[in-house]
Amino acid sequence: MSDVTSVLPTGSAPDPTLARAEGVGLISMHSPYSQTACCLLFLSAGSWLDPPGRCGLAHVYEHAFFAGATGVPTAAQVADAAAGLGCRHNAHTYREYMYFYLSGPATTGRAAIDLLLDCYDQPEPTAAELDKQRKAIFSELALFAEQRERRLRDLAAQALYAPDGLGRPPLGIAEDISSIGAADLRWFARQAASGSRITLITDGPDEPDGLAFGAELAELLRGGLGQPPISTDAVSAGKGAAGQVVTEPTPNYGPLANVLLSADTDAVLVALIIPGPCYLLSSRETYALRMFHTIVGGSASARLQRRLRDQLGLAYQARTTLEMHATTGALLVVLSCRPGDFADAVKVAAAVVIDALTAPIEPGELARAREINRGTHVHDRETAVGRCLVAGLELMRRQQVGHDAELFDLWGEIDATEIAAVAGRVLRPDLARAAVIGPPRIADQVGLAPLPDSWRLL
């Protein structure tokens, strides 16, 4: 297979311009061949900042963001305003961050920035709108509760961090969400969504004038972004979260135990959790670890699929994924099997990962891993929204945004020896545990190295 180090198309690797205005991070990217523009507000605050008893506050804030703004006081009017610009708008909440964006024709890019800042400027919907958003969230929770793989990811977080604190589901708990009110949203806007956590990211075909761009946005942000119009009295009068000061989470691994969600099913879902990966790794180390993940379980030709499905027939699916956070995280091995095959499937999956830490990487495996990751690299950046999101994540994780072409070439620089060295240093099979959705009798199977013997049943 030929090396394709220099095939990244001209114009697909915009150079980011970084600045700061009024305490808010600014990133502008120039994509000259694009006809679309995106404005994305990236917030380095997510569900991990939800106070006790308010699990889901960040998620409610996400819904409230587009549920009313200056001059457009309802979610329907915000939607009409966005559609009038030809824009799509959306938002997402995760454990350590959330983001909000409008994306559409480049001709309306400046107006999209204004609308996005207006939504930030009024983070409190009316009582009627807030009630509608709560009902929408309850429907969302019910929808995801039926999606077993999504539920498995939440169970994996519980197994990694313990059932409370960092192990709570990022979308929230229905009982907590029921009690979240306007005062809680004011608290989140003031304490968690403050300007120091905000980065405004734009991408479009127009060439930004660095200093002029920063000065113009500084004027837009003055008295707005980072300084929501919230009275101190209103916050102090609230209950629950409103009277608290935001507490930064301290990510640590929980005690060794497996988690089992009891289900009467003949298709067991398993996540084997191997701690180690985190944002403390350099870009090069992260890329090496992603190559390892690709070789072990990141494609249909990877070792796990070949061994568990093609050779032994123990599992229908077997793949890996990286769950990385600030100072913690894990390599997840996700597989599905019949209850009677559970013990064998887990043993084989663990053996494949552990053996990969010392077994030689074949030239063909390395070549395929490079091209798979280059393909993912390009796919993640093929839209204005994708480019903005990648920039926000890079800034949060690395405090800088790397040049796209240089990062693309990095995939070709990492060899088999470096991949093995990084994986062997980072991954901790001795701290492995599992999250399982399956029948209760699964918990009777103990002594499945490297899993602990203790189970937490849900």
C-alpha positions as CSV (number, residue, x, y, z in Angstrom):
1,M,0.0,0.0,0.0
2,S,1.5,3.3,-1.0
3,D,2.1,6.1,1.5
4,V,-0.1,9.2,1.0
5,T,1.6,11.7,3.3
6,S,0.9,14.7,1.0
7,V,-2.5,14.1,-0.4
8,L,-4.4,16.5,1.8
9,P,-6.2,18.9,-0.6
10,T,-5.3,22.5,-0.8
11,G,-7.9,24.6,1.2
12,S,-8.9,21.7,3.4
13,A,-6.4,22.7,6.1
14,P,-7.4,26.2,7.3
15,D,-4.8,28.1,9.4
16,P,-6.5,29.1,12.7
17,T,-6.1,32.6,14.0
18,L,-6.3,32.8,17.7
19,A,-7.0,35.9,19.8
20,R,-8.7,36.9,23.0
21,A,-11.3,39.7,23.6
22,E,-12.9,40.6,26.9
23,G,-11.6,37.3,28.4
24,V,-13.2,35.2,25.7
25,G,-11.2,33.0,23.4
26,L,-11.5,33.6,19.7
27,I,-10.6,31.3,16.8
28,S,-11.1,32.3,13.2
29,M,-10.4,29.9,10.3
30,H,-10.2,30.6,6.6
31,S,-11.6,27.9,4.3
32,P,-11.4,29.6,0.9
33,Y,-13.1,26.9,-1.1
34,S,-16.1,26.6,1.2
35,Q,-19.5,28.1,0.5
36,T,-20.7,27.7,4.1
37,A,-19.8,29.4,7.3
38,C,-20.1,28.3,10.9
39,C,-20.2,30.1,14.2
40,L,-19.7,27.8,17.2
41,L,-19.6,28.7,20.8
42,F,-17.5,26.2,22.7
43,L,-17.9,26.0,26.5
44,S,-15.4,24.2,28.7
45,A,-18.1,23.2,31.1
46,G,-20.3,20.2,31.0
47,S,-22.2,17.7,33.2
48,W,-19.2,17.3,35.5
49,L,-20.0,20.7,36.9
50,D,-23.6,19.8,37.8
51,P,-24.0,20.4,41.6
52,P,-25.3,17.6,43.9
53,G,-29.0,17.1,43.4
54,R,-28.9,18.9,40.0
55,C,-27.7,16.1,37.7
56,G,-28.8,17.4,34.3
57,L,-28.4,21.1,34.9
58,A,-25.8,21.5,32.1
59,H,-28.2,19.6,29.8
60,V,-31.1,21.9,30.7
61,Y,-28.9,24.9,30.1
62,E,-28.1,23.5,26.6
63,H,-31.8,23.2,25.8
64,A,-32.5,26.7,27.3
65,F,-29.8,28.3,25.2
66,F,-31.9,28.2,22.0
67,A,-35.2,28.6,23.9
68,G,-35.3,32.3,24.0
69,A,-33.2,35.4,23.4
70,T,-33.4,39.2,23.0
71,G,-36.1,39.9,20.5
72,V,-36.8,36.2,20.0
73,P,-38.2,35.1,23.4
74,T,-39.3,31.5,22.4
75,A,-37.6,28.5,21.0
76,A,-39.9,28.7,17.9
77,Q,-38.8,32.2,17.3
78,V,-35.1,31.4,17.6
79,A,-35.7,28.5,15.2
80,D,-37.4,30.9,12.7
81,A,-34.6,33.4,13.0
82,A,-32.0,30.7,12.3
83,A,-34.0,29.3,9.4
84,G,-34.3,32.9,8.0
85,L,-30.6,33.0,7.8
86,G,-30.5,29.6,6.0
87,C,-28.8,28.1,9.1
88,R,-29.0,24.9,11.0
89,H,-28.5,25.2,14.7
90,N,-27.8,22.6,17.3
91,A,-26.1,21.9,20.6
92,H,-24.6,19.0,22.5
93,T,-23.6,18.4,26.2
94,Y,-20.8,16.1,27.3
95,R,-19.0,15.5,30.6
96,E,-16.3,18.2,30.2
97,Y,-17.8,20.5,27.6
98,M,-20.7,21.6,25.5
99,Y,-21.1,23.5,22.3
100,F,-23.7,25.5,20.4
101,Y,-23.6,26.4,16.7
102,L,-25.3,27.9,13.7
103,S,-24.1,26.9,10.2
104,G,-25.3,28.0,6.8
105,P,-24.4,30.1,3.8
106,A,-21.4,32.3,4.1
107,T,-23.4,35.3,3.2
108,T,-25.2,35.3,6.5
109,G,-22.2,34.4,8.7
110,R,-22.1,37.7,10.5
111,A,-25.8,37.6,11.3
112,A,-25.4,34.1,12.7
113,I,-22.7,35.4,15.1
114,D,-25.1,38.1,16.3
115,L,-27.9,35.5,16.9
116,L,-25.6,33.1,18.7
117,L,-24.4,35.9,21.0
118,D,-28.0,37.0,21.6
119,C,-28.9,33.5,22.7
120,Y,-26.0,33.5,25.2
121,D,-27.0,36.9,26.4
122,Q,-30.4,35.7,27.6
123,P,-29.8,32.3,29.2
124,E,-33.2,32.1,30.8
125,P,-36.4,31.0,28.9
126,T,-39.8,31.9,30.2
127,A,-41.5,29.5,32.6
128,A,-43.6,28.0,29.8
129,E,-40.6,27.5,27.6
130,L,-38.6,25.9,30.4
131,D,-41.4,23.5,31.1
132,K,-41.5,22.5,27.4
133,Q,-37.8,21.9,27.4
134,R,-38.0,19.7,30.5
135,K,-40.6,17.6,28.7
136,A,-38.4,17.4,25.6
137,I,-35.5,16.2,27.8
138,F,-37.7,13.5,29.5
139,S,-38.5,12.2,26.0
140,E,-34.8,12.3,25.1
141,L,-33.9,10.4,28.2
142,A,-36.5,7.7,27.4
143,L,-35.2,7.5,23.9
144,F,-31.6,6.9,24.9
145,A,-32.6,4.5,27.7
146,E,-33.9,2.3,24.9
147,Q,-30.5,2.5,23.1
148,R,-28.5,-0.2,24.7
149,E,-25.1,0.8,23.4
150,R,-25.7,4.4,24.7
151,R,-26.7,3.0,28.0
152,L,-23.6,0.8,28.1
153,R,-21.4,3.9,27.7
154,D,-23.0,5.4,30.8
155,L,-22.6,2.1,32.7
156,A,-18.9,2.1,31.7
157,A,-18.5,5.6,33.2
158,Q,-20.1,4.3,36.5
159,A,-17.7,1.4,36.5
160,L,-14.7,3.7,35.9
161,Y,-15.6,6.5,38.3
162,A,-18.2,5.0,40.8
163,P,-22.0,5.6,40.6
164,D,-22.1,9.2,41.8
165,G,-20.0,12.2,40.9
166,L,-18.2,11.7,37.6
167,G,-20.1,8.5,36.9
168,R,-23.4,10.3,36.6
169,P,-25.0,10.3,33.1
170,P,-24.2,13.5,31.2
171,L,-27.8,14.0,30.0
172,G,-29.0,14.0,33.6
173,I,-31.4,12.1,35.9
174,A,-35.2,12.7,35.5
175,E,-35.8,13.3,39.2
176,D,-33.2,16.0,39.4
177,I,-34.2,17.7,36.1
178,S,-37.8,18.0,37.4
179,S,-36.6,20.3,40.2
180,I,-34.3,22.5,38.0
181,G,-35.7,26.0,37.7
182,A,-34.8,29.5,36.5
183,A,-32.5,30.2,39.5
184,D,-30.4,27.2,38.7
185,L,-30.0,28.3,35.1
186,R,-28.9,31.8,36.3
187,W,-26.4,30.1,38.6
188,F,-25.0,28.0,35.7
189,A,-24.8,31.0,33.4
190,R,-23.0,33.0,36.0
191,Q,-20.7,30.4,37.5
192,A,-20.1,27.7,34.9
193,A,-20.8,29.4,31.6
194,S,-18.7,32.5,32.4
195,G,-16.6,34.2,29.7
196,S,-13.3,32.6,30.8
197,R,-14.7,29.2,29.7
198,I,-16.0,30.4,26.3
199,T,-14.3,30.2,22.9
200,L,-16.1,31.6,19.9
201,I,-15.0,29.8,16.8
202,T,-15.8,30.8,13.2
203,D,-15.0,29.1,9.9
204,G,-15.8,30.4,6.4
205,P,-14.4,31.5,3.0
206,D,-13.7,35.1,4.0
207,E,-10.1,35.9,4.9
208,P,-10.2,37.2,8.5
209,D,-8.1,40.3,9.4
210,G,-6.6,39.2,12.7
211,L,-6.5,42.5,14.6
212,A,-9.7,43.9,13.0
213,F,-11.5,40.6,13.6
214,G,-10.5,40.6,17.3
215,A,-11.5,44.3,17.7
216,E,-14.8,43.8,16.0
217,L,-15.7,40.8,18.2
218,A,-14.5,42.6,21.3
219,E,-17.1,45.3,20.6
220,L,-19.8,42.7,20.1
221,L,-18.9,41.0,23.3
222,R,-18.6,44.1,25.4
223,G,-21.3,43.9,28.1
224,G,-22.7,40.7,26.5
225,L,-20.8,37.4,26.2
226,G,-19.2,36.5,29.5
227,Q,-21.4,39.0,31.4
228,P,-24.9,37.7,31.3
229,P,-27.5,40.2,32.7
230,I,-28.1,38.4,36.0
231,S,-28.8,40.3,39.2
232,T,-27.0,39.1,42.3
233,D,-30.2,39.3,44.3
234,A,-32.0,37.0,41.9
235,V,-29.2,34.4,42.2
236,S,-29.0,34.6,46.0
237,A,-32.8,34.1,46.2
238,G,-32.7,30.8,44.4
239,K,-32.6,27.4,45.9
240,G,-30.3,24.4,45.2
241,A,-27.5,25.1,42.8
242,A,-28.1,28.8,42.8
243,G,-26.6,29.3,46.2
244,Q,-23.4,27.3,45.5
245,V,-20.0,28.1,44.1
246,V,-18.9,26.0,41.2
247,T,-16.6,23.2,42.2
248,E,-14.1,21.9,39.7
249,P,-14.2,18.1,39.4
250,T,-11.2,16.0,40.4
251,P,-11.3,13.0,38.0
252,N,-10.1,9.8,39.7
253,Y,-10.8,6.1,39.0
254,G,-13.3,4.5,41.3
255,P,-12.8,1.2,43.3
256,L,-12.4,-1.9,41.2
257,A,-15.8,-3.4,40.6
258,N,-17.8,-4.5,37.6
259,V,-21.3,-3.1,36.9
260,L,-24.2,-5.2,35.8
261,L,-27.5,-3.9,34.6
262,S,-30.0,-6.7,34.9
263,A,-31.8,-7.5,31.7
264,D,-33.7,-10.6,30.5
265,T,-31.9,-11.0,27.2
266,D,-30.1,-13.5,25.1
267,A,-27.7,-10.8,23.7
268,V,-25.3,-9.7,26.4
269,L,-23.5,-6.4,25.8
270,V,-20.1,-5.9,27.4
271,A,-17.7,-3.1,27.8
272,L,-14.3,-4.2,29.0
273,I,-12.7,-1.0,30.4
274,I,-9.0,-0.6,30.4
275,P,-7.9,2.7,32.1
276,G,-5.1,5.0,31.1
277,P,-5.7,7.4,28.2
278,C,-6.2,11.0,29.0
279,Y,-5.6,14.6,27.8
280,L,-2.3,14.7,29.5
281,L,-0.9,12.8,26.6
282,S,0.8,14.9,23.8
283,S,-0.7,15.0,20.3
284,R,1.9,12.5,19.2
285,E,1.2,10.1,22.0
286,T,-2.6,10.4,21.4
287,Y,-2.1,9.6,17.8
288,A,0.1,6.6,18.6
289,L,-2.6,5.3,21.0
290,R,-5.3,5.8,18.4
291,M,-3.2,3.7,16.0
292,F,-3.1,1.0,18.7
293,H,-6.8,1.2,19.1
294,T,-7.3,0.9,15.4
295,I,-5.1,-2.1,15.1
296,V,-6.7,-3.9,18.0
297,G,-10.4,-3.1,17.4
298,G,-11.0,0.0,15.3
299,S,-12.1,-1.7,12.1
300,A,-13.6,-4.9,10.6
301,S,-10.1,-6.1,9.8
302,A,-8.8,-5.5,13.4
303,R,-7.6,-8.3,15.7
304,L,-10.6,-8.4,17.9
305,Q,-13.1,-8.9,15.1
306,R,-10.8,-11.5,13.4
307,R,-10.4,-13.5,16.6
308,L,-13.7,-13.3,18.4
309,R,-16.0,-13.4,15.3
310,D,-14.2,-14.8,12.3
311,Q,-12.1,-17.4,14.1
312,L,-14.1,-18.4,17.2
313,G,-17.6,-17.2,16.5
314,L,-18.0,-16.0,20.1
315,A,-19.3,-12.5,19.4
316,Y,-21.3,-10.8,16.8
317,Q,-19.4,-7.5,17.2
318,A,-16.1,-6.7,18.8
319,R,-14.5,-3.3,18.6
320,T,-12.6,-0.7,20.6
321,T,-13.2,3.0,21.3
322,L,-11.2,5.6,23.2
323,E,-12.9,7.5,26.0
324,M,-10.5,10.3,26.9
325,H,-11.0,12.9,29.6
326,A,-8.8,15.5,31.4
327,T,-6.8,13.2,33.7
328,T,-8.6,10.0,33.3
329,G,-10.1,7.8,30.6
330,A,-10.1,4.3,29.1
331,L,-9.9,2.1,26.1
332,L,-13.3,0.4,25.9
333,V,-13.6,-3.0,24.3
334,V,-17.2,-3.4,23.3
335,L,-18.6,-6.8,22.4
336,S,-21.9,-8.6,22.2
337,C,-22.4,-12.3,22.8
338,R,-24.7,-15.0,24.2
339,P,-24.9,-15.4,27.9
340,G,-23.3,-18.8,27.7
341,D,-20.3,-17.4,25.8
342,F,-19.7,-14.5,28.2
343,A,-16.8,-15.9,30.1
344,D,-14.9,-17.1,27.0
345,A,-15.6,-13.9,25.1
346,V,-14.3,-11.7,27.9
347,K,-11.2,-13.9,28.4
348,V,-10.4,-13.8,24.7
349,A,-11.0,-10.1,24.4
350,A,-8.7,-9.3,27.3
351,A,-6.0,-11.6,26.0
352,V,-6.1,-9.9,22.5
353,V,-5.6,-6.5,24.1
354,I,-2.9,-7.6,26.5
355,D,-1.1,-9.6,23.8
356,A,-1.1,-6.6,21.5
357,L,1.0,-4.7,24.0
358,T,3.9,-7.1,23.3
359,A,3.1,-8.8,20.0
360,P,4.7,-7.4,16.8
361,I,2.6,-5.1,14.6
362,E,2.5,-6.4,11.1
363,P,3.4,-4.0,8.2
364,G,-0.1,-4.4,6.7
365,E,-1.7,-3.6,10.0
366,L,0.3,-0.5,10.4
367,A,-0.5,0.6,6.8
368,R,-4.2,0.1,7.3
369,A,-4.2,1.9,10.6
370,R,-2.6,4.9,9.0
371,E,-5.1,5.2,6.2
372,I,-8.1,4.5,8.5
373,N,-7.0,7.4,10.8
374,R,-6.2,9.7,7.9
375,G,-9.7,9.0,6.6
376,T,-11.2,9.8,10.0
377,H,-9.0,12.9,10.2
378,V,-10.4,14.3,6.9
379,H,-13.9,13.2,7.6
380,D,-13.9,15.1,11.0
381,R,-12.9,18.3,9.2
382,E,-14.9,18.1,6.0
383,T,-17.6,20.6,7.2
384,A,-17.4,24.0,8.7
385,V,-19.1,22.6,11.9
386,G,-16.6,19.8,12.1
387,R,-13.6,22.1,11.7
388,C,-14.9,24.4,14.4
389,L,-15.5,21.5,16.8
390,V,-12.1,20.0,16.3
391,A,-10.5,23.5,17.0
392,G,-12.5,23.8,20.2
393,L,-11.5,20.4,21.4
394,E,-7.8,20.9,20.5
395,L,-7.8,24.2,22.4
396,M,-9.5,22.7,25.5
397,R,-7.1,19.7,25.5
398,R,-3.8,21.2,24.3
399,Q,-4.2,24.9,24.9
400,Q,-3.4,25.3,21.2
401,V,-4.8,24.5,17.8
402,G,-2.4,22.5,15.5
403,H,-2.0,23.0,11.8
404,D,-4.2,20.6,10.0
405,A,-1.7,19.5,7.3
406,E,1.0,18.9,9.9
407,L,-1.3,16.8,12.0
408,F,-2.3,14.8,8.9
409,D,1.3,14.1,8.1
410,L,1.9,13.0,11.7
411,W,0.0,9.7,11.1
412,G,2.8,8.7,8.7
413,E,5.6,9.5,11.1
414,I,4.6,7.1,13.9
415,D,6.0,3.6,13.6
416,A,5.2,0.2,15.2
417,T,7.8,0.6,17.9
418,E,6.5,3.9,19.0
419,I,2.9,2.6,19.0
420,A,3.8,-0.3,21.2
421,A,5.8,1.9,23.6
422,V,3.0,4.4,24.1
423,A,0.3,1.7,24.6
424,G,2.5,-0.2,27.0
425,R,3.2,2.9,29.1
426,V,-0.4,4.3,29.1
427,L,-2.8,1.3,29.3
428,R,-3.5,-0.3,32.7
429,P,-4.9,-3.8,32.3
430,D,-4.3,-4.3,36.1
431,L,-7.1,-1.7,36.7
432,A,-9.5,-3.2,34.2
433,R,-13.2,-3.7,35.0
434,A,-16.4,-4.3,33.0
435,A,-19.9,-2.9,32.4
436,V,-22.5,-5.4,31.3
437,I,-26.1,-5.5,30.2
438,G,-27.3,-9.0,30.7
439,P,-29.0,-11.6,32.9
440,P,-28.2,-11.6,36.6
441,R,-26.4,-15.0,36.4
442,I,-23.5,-13.3,34.7
443,A,-22.4,-12.0,38.1
444,D,-21.9,-15.6,39.2
445,Q,-18.9,-15.9,36.8
446,V,-15.9,-14.7,38.8
447,G,-12.2,-15.2,38.3
448,L,-12.3,-13.8,34.8
449,A,-8.8,-12.2,34.7
450,P,-8.2,-9.3,34.5
451,L,-11.6,-8.5,35.9
452,P,-12.3,-8.0,39.6
453,D,-14.5,-10.5,41.3
454,S,-16.9,-8.0,42.9
455,W,-20.0,-6.9,41.0
456,R,-22.4,-3.9,41.5
457,L,-25.9,-4.9,40.4
458,L,-28.3,-2.3,39.1
